[in-house]
């Protein structure tokens, strides 16, 4: 995983001088040299565009240690001797970005029976995003690109009691978010009118409008009654 350390362990204990190289865009770039005869270890921090600066170490066995790994460290690493360019050993390293936690949101629908949900993650690569019902896989989507966003929809019934979870994983790790239907999926809430059925929503709006009109009518009647009462009192005073 990104940020961790990795040790590449070759079996070269009998070789006096070995070279570590990083293959980038078909270019073989020398990054470390071990000379056991003279007891000299050399790190080439400025090679490969300086991407390994202050992050490489060598131990006495000839192993290469990469600290604070980055996704750009992914690639082929070879170790060769001085007598031949044929690799004595080759390592194919893949560094995976840290996984973000899936976020489950509601996508308000016009259905009274179903709740529309969507699970999303951002800035991910080489991952699979999945919906599970209990331990059973319902659907998934995979991506091999880097730093993109993924989303996966799901529809459930409002009243059901099954457990659902959204999982993102790569070959090393996974992150899981569990769905609480009672918090996200609710019918006819005052907070989210679109979660109601269409007909019921229309009826609610109509009743609200009628209630408002009735209130206005009462106010108008009250104002008129007071006005007539004041005129009568003024007429009585004049007489």
mmCIF file of the C-alpha atoms, coordinates in Angstrom:
data_MODEL
# 
_entry.id   MODEL 
# 
loop_
_atom_site.group_PDB 
_atom_site.id 
_atom_site.type_symbol 
_atom_site.label_atom_id 
_atom_site.label_alt_id 
_atom_site.label_comp_id 
_atom_site.label_asym_id 
_atom_site.label_entity_id 
_atom_site.label_seq_id 
_atom_site.pdbx_PDB_ins_code 
_atom_site.Cartn_x 
_atom_site.Cartn_y 
_atom_site.Cartn_z 
_atom_site.occupancy 
_atom_site.B_iso_or_equiv 
_atom_site.pdbx_formal_charge 
_atom_site.auth_seq_id 
_atom_site.auth_comp_id 
_atom_site.auth_asym_id 
_atom_site.auth_atom_id 
_atom_site.pdbx_PDB_model_num 
ATOM 1   C CA . UNK A 1 1   ? 0.000   0.000   0.000   1.00 0.00 ? 1   UNK A CA 1 
ATOM 2   C CA . UNK A 1 2   ? 1.057   3.605   -0.620  1.00 0.00 ? 2   UNK A CA 1 
ATOM 3   C CA . UNK A 1 3   ? 3.115   4.966   2.263   1.00 0.00 ? 3   UNK A CA 1 
ATOM 4   C CA . UNK A 1 4   ? 4.379   1.578   3.430   1.00 0.00 ? 4   UNK A CA 1 
ATOM 5   C CA . UNK A 1 5   ? 7.855   0.060   2.972   1.00 0.00 ? 5   UNK A CA 1 
ATOM 6   C CA . UNK A 1 6   ? 8.752   -2.872  0.755   1.00 0.00 ? 6   UNK A CA 1 
ATOM 7   C CA . UNK A 1 7   ? 11.874  -5.058  0.668   1.00 0.00 ? 7   UNK A CA 1 
ATOM 8   C CA . UNK A 1 8   ? 12.980  -6.803  -2.530  1.00 0.00 ? 8   UNK A CA 1 
ATOM 9   C CA . UNK A 1 9   ? 14.988  -9.877  -1.516  1.00 0.00 ? 9   UNK A CA 1 
ATOM 10  C CA . UNK A 1 10  ? 17.140  -11.446 -4.271  1.00 0.00 ? 10  UNK A CA 1 
ATOM 11  C CA . UNK A 1 11  ? 19.222  -14.597 -3.870  1.00 0.00 ? 11  UNK A CA 1 
ATOM 12  C CA . UNK A 1 12  ? 22.627  -13.122 -4.736  1.00 0.00 ? 12  UNK A CA 1 
ATOM 13  C CA . UNK A 1 13  ? 24.775  -13.900 -1.711  1.00 0.00 ? 13  UNK A CA 1 
ATOM 14  C CA . UNK A 1 14  ? 27.622  -15.249 -3.858  1.00 0.00 ? 14  UNK A CA 1 
ATOM 15  C CA . UNK A 1 15  ? 27.830  -12.261 -6.241  1.00 0.00 ? 15  UNK A CA 1 
ATOM 16  C CA . UNK A 1 16  ? 30.529  -9.689  -5.438  1.00 0.00 ? 16  UNK A CA 1 
ATOM 17  C CA . UNK A 1 17  ? 29.027  -6.775  -7.356  1.00 0.00 ? 17  UNK A CA 1 
ATOM 18  C CA . UNK A 1 18  ? 25.348  -6.336  -8.132  1.00 0.00 ? 18  UNK A CA 1 
ATOM 19  C CA . UNK A 1 19  ? 23.314  -3.565  -9.688  1.00 0.00 ? 19  UNK A CA 1 
ATOM 20  C CA . UNK A 1 20  ? 19.718  -2.635  -8.973  1.00 0.00 ? 20  UNK A CA 1 
ATOM 21  C CA . UNK A 1 21  ? 17.825  -1.070  -11.888 1.00 0.00 ? 21  UNK A CA 1 
ATOM 22  C CA . UNK A 1 22  ? 14.322  0.321   -12.371 1.00 0.00 ? 22  UNK A CA 1 
ATOM 23  C CA . UNK A 1 23  ? 12.641  -0.190  -15.745 1.00 0.00 ? 23  UNK A CA 1 
ATOM 24  C CA . UNK A 1 24  ? 10.731  2.945   -16.744 1.00 0.00 ? 24  UNK A CA 1 
ATOM 25  C CA . UNK A 1 25  ? 9.196   3.306   -20.228 1.00 0.00 ? 25  UNK A CA 1 
ATOM 26  C CA . UNK A 1 26  ? 11.553  0.553   -21.496 1.00 0.00 ? 26  UNK A CA 1 
ATOM 27  C CA . UNK A 1 27  ? 14.545  2.439   -20.108 1.00 0.00 ? 27  UNK A CA 1 
ATOM 28  C CA . UNK A 1 28  ? 16.811  0.632   -17.654 1.00 0.00 ? 28  UNK A CA 1 
ATOM 29  C CA . UNK A 1 29  ? 17.811  3.117   -14.948 1.00 0.00 ? 29  UNK A CA 1 
ATOM 30  C CA . UNK A 1 30  ? 20.543  2.309   -12.405 1.00 0.00 ? 30  UNK A CA 1 
ATOM 31  C CA . UNK A 1 31  ? 19.352  3.129   -8.877  1.00 0.00 ? 31  UNK A CA 1 
ATOM 32  C CA . UNK A 1 32  ? 21.759  1.207   -6.583  1.00 0.00 ? 32  UNK A CA 1 
ATOM 33  C CA . UNK A 1 33  ? 25.173  -0.506  -6.698  1.00 0.00 ? 33  UNK A CA 1 
ATOM 34  C CA . UNK A 1 34  ? 26.603  -2.981  -4.200  1.00 0.00 ? 34  UNK A CA 1 
ATOM 35  C CA . UNK A 1 35  ? 30.332  -3.848  -4.214  1.00 0.00 ? 35  UNK A CA 1 
ATOM 36  C CA . UNK A 1 36  ? 30.938  -6.506  -1.580  1.00 0.00 ? 36  UNK A CA 1 
ATOM 37  C CA . UNK A 1 37  ? 34.617  -6.809  -2.350  1.00 0.00 ? 37  UNK A CA 1 
ATOM 38  C CA . UNK A 1 38  ? 35.274  -3.180  -1.397  1.00 0.00 ? 38  UNK A CA 1 
ATOM 39  C CA . UNK A 1 39  ? 32.331  -2.997  1.026   1.00 0.00 ? 39  UNK A CA 1 
ATOM 40  C CA . UNK A 1 40  ? 30.821  -0.036  -0.849  1.00 0.00 ? 40  UNK A CA 1 
ATOM 41  C CA . UNK A 1 41  ? 27.113  0.632   -1.331  1.00 0.00 ? 41  UNK A CA 1 
ATOM 42  C CA . UNK A 1 42  ? 26.000  3.433   -3.642  1.00 0.00 ? 42  UNK A CA 1 
ATOM 43  C CA . UNK A 1 43  ? 22.512  4.870   -4.082  1.00 0.00 ? 43  UNK A CA 1 
ATOM 44  C CA . UNK A 1 44  ? 21.731  6.907   -7.201  1.00 0.00 ? 44  UNK A CA 1 
ATOM 45  C CA . UNK A 1 45  ? 19.098  9.272   -5.809  1.00 0.00 ? 45  UNK A CA 1 
ATOM 46  C CA . UNK A 1 46  ? 19.132  11.621  -8.804  1.00 0.00 ? 46  UNK A CA 1 
ATOM 47  C CA . UNK A 1 47  ? 18.431  8.878   -11.342 1.00 0.00 ? 47  UNK A CA 1 
ATOM 48  C CA . UNK A 1 48  ? 14.874  8.097   -12.495 1.00 0.00 ? 48  UNK A CA 1 
ATOM 49  C CA . UNK A 1 49  ? 14.017  11.774  -12.240 1.00 0.00 ? 49  UNK A CA 1 
ATOM 50  C CA . UNK A 1 50  ? 14.837  11.816  -8.548  1.00 0.00 ? 50  UNK A CA 1 
ATOM 51  C CA . UNK A 1 51  ? 11.671  9.863   -7.704  1.00 0.00 ? 51  UNK A CA 1 
ATOM 52  C CA . UNK A 1 52  ? 13.506  7.661   -5.177  1.00 0.00 ? 52  UNK A CA 1 
ATOM 53  C CA . UNK A 1 53  ? 15.390  10.454  -3.417  1.00 0.00 ? 53  UNK A CA 1 
ATOM 54  C CA . UNK A 1 54  ? 16.024  9.631   0.268   1.00 0.00 ? 54  UNK A CA 1 
ATOM 55  C CA . UNK A 1 55  ? 13.730  6.583   0.063   1.00 0.00 ? 55  UNK A CA 1 
ATOM 56  C CA . UNK A 1 56  ? 16.166  3.786   -0.856  1.00 0.00 ? 56  UNK A CA 1 
ATOM 57  C CA . UNK A 1 57  ? 18.205  1.573   1.460   1.00 0.00 ? 57  UNK A CA 1 
ATOM 58  C CA . UNK A 1 58  ? 20.476  -1.450  0.993   1.00 0.00 ? 58  UNK A CA 1 
ATOM 59  C CA . UNK A 1 59  ? 21.193  -4.183  3.502   1.00 0.00 ? 59  UNK A CA 1 
ATOM 60  C CA . UNK A 1 60  ? 24.140  -6.591  3.745   1.00 0.00 ? 60  UNK A CA 1 
ATOM 61  C CA . UNK A 1 61  ? 22.340  -9.358  1.857   1.00 0.00 ? 61  UNK A CA 1 
ATOM 62  C CA . UNK A 1 62  ? 21.884  -7.161  -1.220  1.00 0.00 ? 62  UNK A CA 1 
ATOM 63  C CA . UNK A 1 63  ? 18.180  -6.530  -0.623  1.00 0.00 ? 63  UNK A CA 1 
ATOM 64  C CA . UNK A 1 64  ? 16.706  -3.226  -1.792  1.00 0.00 ? 64  UNK A CA 1 
ATOM 65  C CA . UNK A 1 65  ? 14.359  -1.424  0.616   1.00 0.00 ? 65  UNK A CA 1 
ATOM 66  C CA . UNK A 1 66  ? 11.968  1.245   -0.670  1.00 0.00 ? 66  UNK A CA 1 
ATOM 67  C CA . UNK A 1 67  ? 10.434  3.376   2.086   1.00 0.00 ? 67  UNK A CA 1 
ATOM 68  C CA . UNK A 1 68  ? 7.339   5.599   1.987   1.00 0.00 ? 68  UNK A CA 1 
ATOM 69  C CA . UNK A 1 69  ? 6.216   3.958   -1.243  1.00 0.00 ? 69  UNK A CA 1 
ATOM 70  C CA . UNK A 1 70  ? 4.270   5.814   -3.921  1.00 0.00 ? 70  UNK A CA 1 
ATOM 71  C CA . UNK A 1 71  ? 2.099   4.580   -6.768  1.00 0.00 ? 71  UNK A CA 1 
ATOM 72  C CA . UNK A 1 72  ? 4.789   5.847   -9.182  1.00 0.00 ? 72  UNK A CA 1 
ATOM 73  C CA . UNK A 1 73  ? 7.151   3.218   -7.725  1.00 0.00 ? 73  UNK A CA 1 
ATOM 74  C CA . UNK A 1 74  ? 5.147   0.525   -9.508  1.00 0.00 ? 74  UNK A CA 1 
ATOM 75  C CA . UNK A 1 75  ? 7.116   -1.266  -12.209 1.00 0.00 ? 75  UNK A CA 1 
ATOM 76  C CA . UNK A 1 76  ? 9.919   -3.732  -12.878 1.00 0.00 ? 76  UNK A CA 1 
ATOM 77  C CA . UNK A 1 77  ? 13.085  -3.932  -10.768 1.00 0.00 ? 77  UNK A CA 1 
ATOM 78  C CA . UNK A 1 78  ? 16.010  -6.021  -11.955 1.00 0.00 ? 78  UNK A CA 1 
ATOM 79  C CA . UNK A 1 79  ? 19.283  -7.068  -10.394 1.00 0.00 ? 79  UNK A CA 1 
ATOM 80  C CA . UNK A 1 80  ? 22.325  -7.874  -12.545 1.00 0.00 ? 80  UNK A CA 1 
ATOM 81  C CA . UNK A 1 81  ? 25.979  -8.672  -12.061 1.00 0.00 ? 81  UNK A CA 1 
ATOM 82  C CA . UNK A 1 82  ? 29.007  -7.103  -13.756 1.00 0.00 ? 82  UNK A CA 1 
ATOM 83  C CA . UNK A 1 83  ? 29.730  -10.022 -16.080 1.00 0.00 ? 83  UNK A CA 1 
ATOM 84  C CA . UNK A 1 84  ? 26.372  -10.054 -17.881 1.00 0.00 ? 84  UNK A CA 1 
ATOM 85  C CA . UNK A 1 85  ? 23.340  -7.884  -18.514 1.00 0.00 ? 85  UNK A CA 1 
ATOM 86  C CA . UNK A 1 86  ? 21.035  -10.845 -18.096 1.00 0.00 ? 86  UNK A CA 1 
ATOM 87  C CA . UNK A 1 87  ? 18.946  -10.278 -14.937 1.00 0.00 ? 87  UNK A CA 1 
ATOM 88  C CA . UNK A 1 88  ? 19.804  -12.450 -11.984 1.00 0.00 ? 88  UNK A CA 1 
ATOM 89  C CA . UNK A 1 89  ? 16.377  -11.695 -10.547 1.00 0.00 ? 89  UNK A CA 1 
ATOM 90  C CA . UNK A 1 90  ? 13.338  -9.596  -11.492 1.00 0.00 ? 90  UNK A CA 1 
ATOM 91  C CA . UNK A 1 91  ? 10.611  -8.097  -9.296  1.00 0.00 ? 91  UNK A CA 1 
ATOM 92  C CA . UNK A 1 92  ? 7.287   -6.752  -10.559 1.00 0.00 ? 92  UNK A CA 1 
ATOM 93  C CA . UNK A 1 93  ? 6.126   -4.266  -7.927  1.00 0.00 ? 93  UNK A CA 1 
ATOM 94  C CA . UNK A 1 94  ? 2.634   -2.753  -7.733  1.00 0.00 ? 94  UNK A CA 1 
ATOM 95  C CA . UNK A 1 95  ? 1.947   -0.020  -5.175  1.00 0.00 ? 95  UNK A CA 1 
ATOM 96  C CA . UNK A 1 96  ? -1.763  0.551   -4.528  1.00 0.00 ? 96  UNK A CA 1 
ATOM 97  C CA . UNK A 1 97  ? -3.211  3.886   -3.467  1.00 0.00 ? 97  UNK A CA 1 
ATOM 98  C CA . UNK A 1 98  ? -4.922  4.064   -0.084  1.00 0.00 ? 98  UNK A CA 1 
ATOM 99  C CA . UNK A 1 99  ? -8.616  3.261   -0.235  1.00 0.00 ? 99  UNK A CA 1 
ATOM 100 C CA . UNK A 1 100 ? -11.209 5.900   0.519   1.00 0.00 ? 100 UNK A CA 1 
ATOM 101 C CA . UNK A 1 101 ? -14.282 4.929   2.559   1.00 0.00 ? 101 UNK A CA 1 
ATOM 102 C CA . UNK A 1 102 ? -17.406 4.340   0.415   1.00 0.00 ? 102 UNK A CA 1 
ATOM 103 C CA . UNK A 1 103 ? -20.205 6.879   0.905   1.00 0.00 ? 103 UNK A CA 1 
ATOM 104 C CA . UNK A 1 104 ? -23.847 5.763   0.623   1.00 0.00 ? 104 UNK A CA 1 
ATOM 105 C CA . UNK A 1 105 ? -26.400 8.396   -0.362  1.00 0.00 ? 105 UNK A CA 1 
ATOM 106 C CA . UNK A 1 106 ? -30.096 8.405   -1.215  1.00 0.00 ? 106 UNK A CA 1 
ATOM 107 C CA . UNK A 1 107 ? -31.350 9.207   -4.690  1.00 0.00 ? 107 UNK A CA 1 
ATOM 108 C CA . UNK A 1 108 ? -34.966 10.288  -4.052  1.00 0.00 ? 108 UNK A CA 1 
ATOM 109 C CA . UNK A 1 109 ? -37.368 8.464   -6.345  1.00 0.00 ? 109 UNK A CA 1 
ATOM 110 C CA . UNK A 1 110 ? -41.099 8.589   -7.025  1.00 0.00 ? 110 UNK A CA 1 
ATOM 111 C CA . UNK A 1 111 ? -41.621 5.018   -5.872  1.00 0.00 ? 111 UNK A CA 1 
ATOM 112 C CA . UNK A 1 112 ? -43.433 4.255   -2.624  1.00 0.00 ? 112 UNK A CA 1 
ATOM 113 C CA . UNK A 1 113 ? -42.065 0.721   -2.469  1.00 0.00 ? 113 UNK A CA 1 
ATOM 114 C CA . UNK A 1 114 ? -38.390 1.189   -3.381  1.00 0.00 ? 114 UNK A CA 1 
ATOM 115 C CA . UNK A 1 115 ? -35.593 3.333   -2.056  1.00 0.00 ? 115 UNK A CA 1 
ATOM 116 C CA . UNK A 1 116 ? -32.948 4.301   -4.629  1.00 0.00 ? 116 UNK A CA 1 
ATOM 117 C CA . UNK A 1 117 ? -29.400 4.401   -3.261  1.00 0.00 ? 117 UNK A CA 1 
ATOM 118 C CA . UNK A 1 118 ? -25.961 5.066   -4.695  1.00 0.00 ? 118 UNK A CA 1 
ATOM 119 C CA . UNK A 1 119 ? -22.558 4.117   -3.271  1.00 0.00 ? 119 UNK A CA 1 
ATOM 120 C CA . UNK A 1 120 ? -19.651 6.358   -4.335  1.00 0.00 ? 120 UNK A CA 1 
ATOM 121 C CA . UNK A 1 121 ? -15.879 6.606   -3.941  1.00 0.00 ? 121 UNK A CA 1 
ATOM 122 C CA . UNK A 1 122 ? -13.473 9.221   -5.279  1.00 0.00 ? 122 UNK A CA 1 
ATOM 123 C CA . UNK A 1 123 ? -9.846  9.269   -6.418  1.00 0.00 ? 123 UNK A CA 1 
ATOM 124 C CA . UNK A 1 124 ? -9.392  5.519   -6.691  1.00 0.00 ? 124 UNK A CA 1 
ATOM 125 C CA . UNK A 1 125 ? -7.650  3.160   -9.086  1.00 0.00 ? 125 UNK A CA 1 
ATOM 126 C CA . UNK A 1 126 ? -7.224  -0.608  -9.575  1.00 0.00 ? 126 UNK A CA 1 
ATOM 127 C CA . UNK A 1 127 ? -10.246 -1.308  -7.363  1.00 0.00 ? 127 UNK A CA 1 
ATOM 128 C CA . UNK A 1 128 ? -13.617 -3.061  -7.334  1.00 0.00 ? 128 UNK A CA 1 
ATOM 129 C CA . UNK A 1 129 ? -16.745 -1.459  -5.865  1.00 0.00 ? 129 UNK A CA 1 
ATOM 130 C CA . UNK A 1 130 ? -19.474 -3.913  -4.787  1.00 0.00 ? 130 UNK A CA 1 
ATOM 131 C CA . UNK A 1 131 ? -22.920 -4.104  -3.174  1.00 0.00 ? 131 UNK A CA 1 
ATOM 132 C CA . UNK A 1 132 ? -23.590 -7.046  -0.829  1.00 0.00 ? 132 UNK A CA 1 
ATOM 133 C CA . UNK A 1 133 ? -26.847 -8.336  0.632   1.00 0.00 ? 133 UNK A CA 1 
ATOM 134 C CA . UNK A 1 134 ? -25.633 -10.127 3.716   1.00 0.00 ? 134 UNK A CA 1 
ATOM 135 C CA . UNK A 1 135 ? -22.741 -12.200 2.363   1.00 0.00 ? 135 UNK A CA 1 
ATOM 136 C CA . UNK A 1 136 ? -24.166 -12.451 -1.166  1.00 0.00 ? 136 UNK A CA 1 
ATOM 137 C CA . UNK A 1 137 ? -22.736 -10.305 -3.957  1.00 0.00 ? 137 UNK A CA 1 
ATOM 138 C CA . UNK A 1 138 ? -25.439 -8.267  -5.731  1.00 0.00 ? 138 UNK A CA 1 
ATOM 139 C CA . UNK A 1 139 ? -23.429 -6.155  -8.194  1.00 0.00 ? 139 UNK A CA 1 
ATOM 140 C CA . UNK A 1 140 ? -19.959 -4.733  -8.712  1.00 0.00 ? 140 UNK A CA 1 
ATOM 141 C CA . UNK A 1 141 ? -17.874 -2.524  -10.958 1.00 0.00 ? 141 UNK A CA 1 
ATOM 142 C CA . UNK A 1 142 ? -14.106 -2.587  -11.492 1.00 0.00 ? 142 UNK A CA 1 
ATOM 143 C CA . UNK A 1 143 ? -11.618 -0.030  -12.773 1.00 0.00 ? 143 UNK A CA 1 
ATOM 144 C CA . UNK A 1 144 ? -7.942  -0.242  -13.674 1.00 0.00 ? 144 UNK A CA 1 
ATOM 145 C CA . UNK A 1 145 ? -7.300  3.467   -14.224 1.00 0.00 ? 145 UNK A CA 1 
ATOM 146 C CA . UNK A 1 146 ? -5.888  5.803   -11.579 1.00 0.00 ? 146 UNK A CA 1 
ATOM 147 C CA . UNK A 1 147 ? -7.577  8.651   -9.718  1.00 0.00 ? 147 UNK A CA 1 
ATOM 148 C CA . UNK A 1 148 ? -11.134 8.404   -10.961 1.00 0.00 ? 148 UNK A CA 1 
ATOM 149 C CA . UNK A 1 149 ? -14.528 8.364   -9.227  1.00 0.00 ? 149 UNK A CA 1 
ATOM 150 C CA . UNK A 1 150 ? -16.881 5.369   -9.103  1.00 0.00 ? 150 UNK A CA 1 
ATOM 151 C CA . UNK A 1 151 ? -20.558 5.007   -8.221  1.00 0.00 ? 151 UNK A CA 1 
ATOM 152 C CA . UNK A 1 152 ? -22.854 1.993   -8.029  1.00 0.00 ? 152 UNK A CA 1 
ATOM 153 C CA . UNK A 1 153 ? -26.681 2.211   -7.697  1.00 0.00 ? 153 UNK A CA 1 
ATOM 154 C CA . UNK A 1 154 ? -28.979 -0.041  -5.671  1.00 0.00 ? 154 UNK A CA 1 
ATOM 155 C CA . UNK A 1 155 ? -32.733 -0.229  -5.076  1.00 0.00 ? 155 UNK A CA 1 
ATOM 156 C CA . UNK A 1 156 ? -34.201 -1.725  -1.896  1.00 0.00 ? 156 UNK A CA 1 
ATOM 157 C CA . UNK A 1 157 ? -37.677 -1.898  -0.410  1.00 0.00 ? 157 UNK A CA 1 
ATOM 158 C CA . UNK A 1 158 ? -38.415 0.565   2.376   1.00 0.00 ? 158 UNK A CA 1 
ATOM 159 C CA . UNK A 1 159 ? -39.720 -1.958  4.874   1.00 0.00 ? 159 UNK A CA 1 
ATOM 160 C CA . UNK A 1 160 ? -37.273 -4.833  4.364   1.00 0.00 ? 160 UNK A CA 1 
ATOM 161 C CA . UNK A 1 161 ? -34.946 -5.918  7.177   1.00 0.00 ? 161 UNK A CA 1 
ATOM 162 C CA . UNK A 1 162 ? -32.018 -7.316  5.161   1.00 0.00 ? 162 UNK A CA 1 
ATOM 163 C CA . UNK A 1 163 ? -28.504 -6.065  5.784   1.00 0.00 ? 163 UNK A CA 1 
ATOM 164 C CA . UNK A 1 164 ? -26.642 -4.348  2.952   1.00 0.00 ? 164 UNK A CA 1 
ATOM 165 C CA . UNK A 1 165 ? -23.069 -3.140  2.649   1.00 0.00 ? 165 UNK A CA 1 
ATOM 166 C CA . UNK A 1 166 ? -20.928 -1.358  0.072   1.00 0.00 ? 166 UNK A CA 1 
ATOM 167 C CA . UNK A 1 167 ? -17.343 -2.605  -0.240  1.00 0.00 ? 167 UNK A CA 1 
ATOM 168 C CA . UNK A 1 168 ? -14.328 -1.222  -2.097  1.00 0.00 ? 168 UNK A CA 1 
ATOM 169 C CA . UNK A 1 169 ? -11.297 -3.463  -2.407  1.00 0.00 ? 169 UNK A CA 1 
ATOM 170 C CA . UNK A 1 170 ? -7.998  -3.987  -4.176  1.00 0.00 ? 170 UNK A CA 1 
ATOM 171 C CA . UNK A 1 171 ? -5.794  -7.105  -3.937  1.00 0.00 ? 171 UNK A CA 1 
ATOM 172 C CA . UNK A 1 172 ? -4.432  -5.923  -0.561  1.00 0.00 ? 172 UNK A CA 1 
ATOM 173 C CA . UNK A 1 173 ? -7.131  -4.091  1.393   1.00 0.00 ? 173 UNK A CA 1 
ATOM 174 C CA . UNK A 1 174 ? -10.841 -3.348  1.565   1.00 0.00 ? 174 UNK A CA 1 
ATOM 175 C CA . UNK A 1 175 ? -13.115 -0.712  3.078   1.00 0.00 ? 175 UNK A CA 1 
ATOM 176 C CA . UNK A 1 176 ? -16.763 -1.356  3.990   1.00 0.00 ? 176 UNK A CA 1 
ATOM 177 C CA . UNK A 1 177 ? -19.724 0.910   4.684   1.00 0.00 ? 177 UNK A CA 1 
ATOM 178 C CA . UNK A 1 178 ? -22.876 -0.684  6.086   1.00 0.00 ? 178 UNK A CA 1 
ATOM 179 C CA . UNK A 1 179 ? -26.328 0.557   5.070   1.00 0.00 ? 179 UNK A CA 1 
ATOM 180 C CA . UNK A 1 180 ? -28.798 1.668   7.743   1.00 0.00 ? 180 UNK A CA 1 
ATOM 181 C CA . UNK A 1 181 ? -32.111 1.545   5.874   1.00 0.00 ? 181 UNK A CA 1 
ATOM 182 C CA . UNK A 1 182 ? -34.013 3.184   8.737   1.00 0.00 ? 182 UNK A CA 1 
ATOM 183 C CA . UNK A 1 183 ? -31.867 6.316   8.493   1.00 0.00 ? 183 UNK A CA 1 
ATOM 184 C CA . UNK A 1 184 ? -31.549 6.681   4.728   1.00 0.00 ? 184 UNK A CA 1 
ATOM 185 C CA . UNK A 1 185 ? -34.778 5.168   3.424   1.00 0.00 ? 185 UNK A CA 1 
ATOM 186 C CA . UNK A 1 186 ? -38.051 6.581   4.733   1.00 0.00 ? 186 UNK A CA 1 
ATOM 187 C CA . UNK A 1 187 ? -41.448 7.217   3.164   1.00 0.00 ? 187 UNK A CA 1 
ATOM 188 C CA . UNK A 1 188 ? -43.374 10.501  3.097   1.00 0.00 ? 188 UNK A CA 1 
ATOM 189 C CA . UNK A 1 189 ? -40.913 12.369  5.289   1.00 0.00 ? 189 UNK A CA 1 
ATOM 190 C CA . UNK A 1 190 ? -41.406 16.109  5.701   1.00 0.00 ? 190 UNK A CA 1 
ATOM 191 C CA . UNK A 1 191 ? -37.690 16.464  4.945   1.00 0.00 ? 191 UNK A CA 1 
ATOM 192 C CA . UNK A 1 192 ? -37.840 14.727  1.569   1.00 0.00 ? 192 UNK A CA 1 
ATOM 193 C CA . UNK A 1 193 ? -41.229 14.955  -0.167  1.00 0.00 ? 193 UNK A CA 1 
ATOM 194 C CA . UNK A 1 194 ? -39.870 13.214  -3.246  1.00 0.00 ? 194 UNK A CA 1 
ATOM 195 C CA . UNK A 1 195 ? -39.613 10.018  -1.216  1.00 0.00 ? 195 UNK A CA 1 
ATOM 196 C CA . UNK A 1 196 ? -43.442 9.879   -1.203  1.00 0.00 ? 196 UNK A CA 1 
ATOM 197 C CA . UNK A 1 197 ? -45.506 8.426   -3.995  1.00 0.00 ? 197 UNK A CA 1 
ATOM 198 C CA . UNK A 1 198 ? -46.455 10.987  -6.625  1.00 0.00 ? 198 UNK A CA 1 
ATOM 199 C CA . UNK A 1 199 ? -50.220 10.856  -5.967  1.00 0.00 ? 199 UNK A CA 1 
ATOM 200 C CA . UNK A 1 200 ? -49.771 11.182  -2.234  1.00 0.00 ? 200 UNK A CA 1 
ATOM 201 C CA . UNK A 1 201 ? -47.413 14.093  -2.708  1.00 0.00 ? 201 UNK A CA 1 
ATOM 202 C CA . UNK A 1 202 ? -49.991 15.858  -4.892  1.00 0.00 ? 202 UNK A CA 1 
ATOM 203 C CA . UNK A 1 203 ? -52.711 15.267  -2.287  1.00 0.00 ? 203 UNK A CA 1 
ATOM 204 C CA . UNK A 1 204 ? -50.487 16.669  0.445   1.00 0.00 ? 204 UNK A CA 1 
ATOM 205 C CA . UNK A 1 205 ? -49.765 19.760  -1.601  1.00 0.00 ? 205 UNK A CA 1 
ATOM 206 C CA . UNK A 1 206 ? -53.453 20.210  -2.405  1.00 0.00 ? 206 UNK A CA 1 
ATOM 207 C CA . UNK A 1 207 ? -54.434 19.894  1.253   1.00 0.00 ? 207 UNK A CA 1 
ATOM 208 C CA . UNK A 1 208 ? -51.768 22.383  2.226   1.00 0.00 ? 208 UNK A CA 1 
ATOM 209 C CA . UNK A 1 209 ? -53.060 24.824  -0.383  1.00 0.00 ? 209 UNK A CA 1 
ATOM 210 C CA . UNK A 1 210 ? -56.679 24.394  0.796   1.00 0.00 ? 210 UNK A CA 1 
ATOM 211 C CA . UNK A 1 211 ? -55.599 24.935  4.356   1.00 0.00 ? 211 UNK A CA 1 
ATOM 212 C CA . UNK A 1 212 ? -53.869 28.149  3.345   1.00 0.00 ? 212 UNK A CA 1 
ATOM 213 C CA . UNK A 1 213 ? -56.942 29.371  1.443   1.00 0.00 ? 213 UNK A CA 1 
ATOM 214 C CA . UNK A 1 214 ? -59.173 28.618  4.437   1.00 0.00 ? 214 UNK A CA 1 
ATOM 215 C CA . UNK A 1 215 ? -56.907 30.624  6.700   1.00 0.00 ? 215 UNK A CA 1 
ATOM 216 C CA . UNK A 1 216 ? -57.017 33.578  4.319   1.00 0.00 ? 216 UNK A CA 1 
ATOM 217 C CA . UNK A 1 217 ? -60.829 33.383  4.141   1.00 0.00 ? 217 UNK A CA 1 
ATOM 218 C CA . UNK A 1 218 ? -61.138 33.473  7.933   1.00 0.00 ? 218 UNK A CA 1 
ATOM 219 C CA . UNK A 1 219 ? -58.862 36.486  8.125   1.00 0.00 ? 219 UNK A CA 1 
ATOM 220 C CA . UNK A 1 220 ? -60.839 38.359  5.445   1.00 0.00 ? 220 UNK A CA 1 
ATOM 221 C CA . UNK A 1 221 ? -64.139 37.581  7.217   1.00 0.00 ? 221 UNK A CA 1 
ATOM 222 C CA . UNK A 1 222 ? -62.753 38.780  10.531  1.00 0.00 ? 222 UNK A CA 1 
ATOM 223 C CA . UNK A 1 223 ? -61.506 42.045  9.001   1.00 0.00 ? 223 UNK A CA 1 
ATOM 224 C CA . UNK A 1 224 ? -64.868 42.716  7.335   1.00 0.00 ? 224 UNK A CA 1 
ATOM 225 C CA . UNK A 1 225 ? -66.780 41.979  10.566  1.00 0.00 ? 225 UNK A CA 1 
ATOM 226 C CA . UNK A 1 226 ? -64.649 44.421  12.508  1.00 0.00 ? 226 UNK A CA 1 
ATOM 227 C CA . UNK A 1 227 ? -65.100 47.100  9.842   1.00 0.00 ? 227 UNK A CA 1 
ATOM 228 C CA . UNK A 1 228 ? -68.914 46.789  9.924   1.00 0.00 ? 228 UNK A CA 1 
ATOM 229 C CA . UNK A 1 229 ? -68.917 46.875  13.717  1.00 0.00 ? 229 UNK A CA 1 
ATOM 230 C CA . UNK A 1 230 ? -66.880 50.110  13.700  1.00 0.00 ? 230 UNK A CA 1 
ATOM 231 C CA . UNK A 1 231 ? -69.285 51.758  11.217  1.00 0.00 ? 231 UNK A CA 1 
ATOM 232 C CA . UNK A 1 232 ? -72.296 50.839  13.381  1.00 0.00 ? 232 UNK A CA 1 
ATOM 233 C CA . UNK A 1 233 ? -70.642 52.301  16.463  1.00 0.00 ? 233 UNK A CA 1 
ATOM 234 C CA . UNK A 1 234 ? -69.862 55.524  14.588  1.00 0.00 ? 234 UNK A CA 1 
ATOM 235 C CA . UNK A 1 235 ? -73.506 55.799  13.379  1.00 0.00 ? 235 UNK A CA 1 
ATOM 236 C CA . UNK A 1 236 ? -74.824 55.268  16.918  1.00 0.00 ? 236 UNK A CA 1 
ATOM 237 C CA . UNK A 1 237 ? -72.564 57.999  18.267  1.00 0.00 ? 237 UNK A CA 1 
ATOM 238 C CA . UNK A 1 238 ? -73.752 60.493  15.635  1.00 0.00 ? 238 UNK A CA 1 
ATOM 239 C CA . UNK A 1 239 ? -77.406 59.873  16.530  1.00 0.00 ? 239 UNK A CA 1 
# 
